[in-house]
Amino acid sequence: MDIRQIRSFVAVVDHKSFTLAATRVGIAQPAISMQISSLEKEYKTKLLIRGPRGVIPTDAGRTLYKHGRLILRQIEEARIDIATGYSVTGLVAVGMPTTVATPLAVPLIKRVAERYPGIRLHIVETLSGHLNELLATDRLNCAILFRSAEQKSLEFEPLAIEYLYFIGGSLEGMDNSEPDCAVQALSAVPITLPSIAHDLRTTVKHAFIAAGASLNVVADIDSPRVALSLAADHFAGTILPLSALTSAQHAEFRGVFTRRLVKPEVTRTIGLCRRTSSILSDASLAIETSIKEVMADLVSSGHWNGIDLVP
C-alpha cells in the first residue's frame, strides 16, 4: 500500500464514485480502479461495493477509510510543519452548525491567523447531525455541537447555555414590547422548524409537549437563513437562537420581534466535541483554547447575545 492508493481510496469513498474520485485526484478512472483492485488483493478482502446510491465501503473498507484519513492528515501536517517552521503548526478541521458559525467563525479565523500563523484552520459549517458523522470518520478534529444523547465515542465539554427565541410577527393578546413569550402563547401559531432529525426540532417539540401547546409546523426548513427570510416576509415565525441573526438581518426586520421562550425556558447546551480516541495535538489544543477565548470575548462585548457561558 502506498500514499497514492490511500488518496485514491479515500476519494472514492468521499465521492461515492470512481469517476468523481478520478477527477479529484487528477488521474484516469482505470488507474484508480487498478489501485483499488491492488488494495483488495493486498488485504485479501472486498473494500468497496457498487450500490444504487453509488460506491460504498464494506466493513473492511470503512476501517481502511478511517485509518487512511488519519494518514493523509498527518502527511499534510508534516508538510505544513516543514514548510512554515512555526512552533505550533498543523491542519485543524473544526465543525460548526450555522447558528454557531454566524457569530464565531470570522473572529476565530482572525484570532488564529494572528496568534498561530503556522496553523491552517479548516471551518466546516453544516447541520449538527452531519457534524457527528464527520467526527465519527475522523474528518474533523473537533466540533461545536449541542448535547442531546450521550455518545460513548465522543467527549463533550460544555461551553455555554443557549436560549431559544420565537422570531416572528405580533402575537394575539401580547404586548409587542414583551421580551419573553410563554410557549403556550405559540399554540397553533404557524412556524417553520428544521426537519425532524434535527436537534433543535426535538428540543422545541419537547417544550411544546411540556407546555401542553399545539405545535403547528407549516414547513420543514433546515436553513436558518431561509427560515428567517420567511419570518421577515410574515409567512411564518420560527424558533432559533439569537446567534442565527446577523446585524444586517436585525436592521432589515420590520414588524418582526424576537422573544425568549419561557414557561418552560427552552435552552440547549453548546459544547466542544471530539472523539474519545483522538490524540490532541499542540495545534488542536491551540484551536480549542482559541475557541473558548473568542466565545468569552464575543459574549462580554455583546456581539454574541442569547447565551450564558458555563463557568
ChimeraX attribute file (.defattr): number of C-alpha atoms within 10 A of each C-alpha:
attribute: neighborCount
match mode: 1-to-1
recipient: residues
	/A:1	10
	/A:2	8
	/A:3	12
	/A:4	12
	/A:5	19
	/A:6	21
	/A:7	20
	/A:8	24
	/A:9	26
	/A:10	22
	/A:11	22
	/A:12	27
	/A:13	19
	/A:14	14
	/A:15	16
	/A:16	20
	/A:17	17
	/A:18	24
	/A:19	16
	/A:20	15
	/A:21	23
	/A:22	20
	/A:23	12
	/A:24	14
	/A:25	15
	/A:26	11
	/A:27	13
	/A:28	13
	/A:29	17
	/A:30	12
	/A:31	14
	/A:32	24
	/A:33	17
	/A:34	12
	/A:35	20
	/A:36	21
	/A:37	15
	/A:38	14
	/A:39	20
	/A:40	16
	/A:41	12
	/A:42	10
	/A:43	12
	/A:44	9
	/A:45	12
	/A:46	16
	/A:47	22
	/A:48	21
	/A:49	12
	/A:50	12
	/A:51	9
	/A:52	6
	/A:53	8
	/A:54	13
	/A:55	17
	/A:56	20
	/A:57	19
	/A:58	14
	/A:59	12
	/A:60	14
	/A:61	20
	/A:62	17
	/A:63	13
	/A:64	18
	/A:65	24
	/A:66	15
	/A:67	16
	/A:68	20
	/A:69	19
	/A:70	14
	/A:71	15
	/A:72	15
	/A:73	18
	/A:74	14
	/A:75	14
	/A:76	13
	/A:77	19
	/A:78	14
	/A:79	14
	/A:80	18
	/A:81	18
	/A:82	10
	/A:83	11
	/A:84	14
	/A:85	10
	/A:86	14
	/A:87	12
	/A:88	18
	/A:89	25
	/A:90	26
	/A:91	21
	/A:92	23
	/A:93	20
	/A:94	26
	/A:95	29
	/A:96	22
	/A:97	19
	/A:98	20
	/A:99	21
	/A:100	18
	/A:101	20
	/A:102	17
	/A:103	23
	/A:104	19
	/A:105	19
	/A:106	11
	/A:107	18
	/A:108	21
	/A:109	18
	/A:110	11
	/A:111	16
	/A:112	18
	/A:113	14
	/A:114	10
	/A:115	12
	/A:116	20
	/A:117	16
	/A:118	21
	/A:119	25
	/A:120	18
	/A:121	20
	/A:122	14
	/A:123	18
	/A:124	19
	/A:125	19
	/A:126	16
	/A:127	19
	/A:128	21
	/A:129	13
	/A:130	14
	/A:131	24
	/A:132	20
	/A:133	12
	/A:134	17
	/A:135	22
	/A:136	15
	/A:137	17
	/A:138	21
	/A:139	19
	/A:140	22
	/A:141	23
	/A:142	27
	/A:143	26
	/A:144	24
	/A:145	27
	/A:146	22
	/A:147	17
	/A:148	12
	/A:149	6
	/A:150	9
	/A:151	11
	/A:152	9
	/A:153	13
	/A:154	18
	/A:155	17
	/A:156	21
	/A:157	16
	/A:158	18
	/A:159	22
	/A:160	20
	/A:161	17
	/A:162	21
	/A:163	21
	/A:164	25
	/A:165	24
	/A:166	24
	/A:167	24
	/A:168	26
	/A:169	21
	/A:170	14
	/A:171	13
	/A:172	10
	/A:173	7
	/A:174	10
	/A:175	9
	/A:176	16
	/A:177	9
	/A:178	11
	/A:179	12
	/A:180	16
	/A:181	20
	/A:182	17
	/A:183	25
	/A:184	21
	/A:185	17
	/A:186	20
	/A:187	15
	/A:188	12
	/A:189	19
	/A:190	16
	/A:191	23
	/A:192	26
	/A:193	24
	/A:194	22
	/A:195	16
	/A:196	12
	/A:197	10
	/A:198	15
	/A:199	18
	/A:200	21
	/A:201	19
	/A:202	15
	/A:203	15
	/A:204	20
	/A:205	15
	/A:206	13
	/A:207	22
	/A:208	19
	/A:209	13
	/A:210	13
	/A:211	17
	/A:212	12
	/A:213	18
	/A:214	16
	/A:215	19
	/A:216	14
	/A:217	18
	/A:218	14
	/A:219	14
	/A:220	14
	/A:221	17
	/A:222	17
	/A:223	15
	/A:224	20
	/A:225	16
	/A:226	12
	/A:227	25
	/A:228	25
	/A:229	16
	/A:230	18
	/A:231	24
	/A:232	22
	/A:233	16
	/A:234	15
	/A:235	16
	/A:236	21
	/A:237	29
	/A:238	25
	/A:239	25
	/A:240	26
	/A:241	23
	/A:242	23
	/A:243	22
	/A:244	17
	/A:245	18
	/A:246	15
	/A:247	11
	/A:248	8
	/A:249	14
	/A:250	14
	/A:251	9
	/A:252	11
	/A:253	16
	/A:254	13
	/A:255	13
	/A:256	20
	/A:257	21
	/A:258	24
	/A:259	20
	/A:260	23
	/A:261	24
	/A:262	18
	/A:263	15
	/A:264	15
	/A:265	15
	/A:266	18
	/A:267	21
	/A:268	19
	/A:269	19
	/A:270	22
	/A:271	19
	/A:272	23
	/A:273	25
	/A:274	25
	/A:275	22
	/A:276	12
	/A:277	10
	/A:278	14
	/A:279	10
	/A:280	14
	/A:281	14
	/A:282	14
	/A:283	21
	/A:284	22
	/A:285	13
	/A:286	18
	/A:287	24
	/A:288	19
	/A:289	11
	/A:290	19
	/A:291	23
	/A:292	15
	/A:293	13
	/A:294	18
	/A:295	20
	/A:296	16
	/A:297	14
	/A:298	15
	/A:299	16
	/A:300	12
	/A:301	10
	/A:302	9
	/A:303	15
	/A:304	19
	/A:305	16
	/A:306	17
	/A:307	20
	/A:308	16
	/A:309	16
	/A:310	12
	/A:311	6
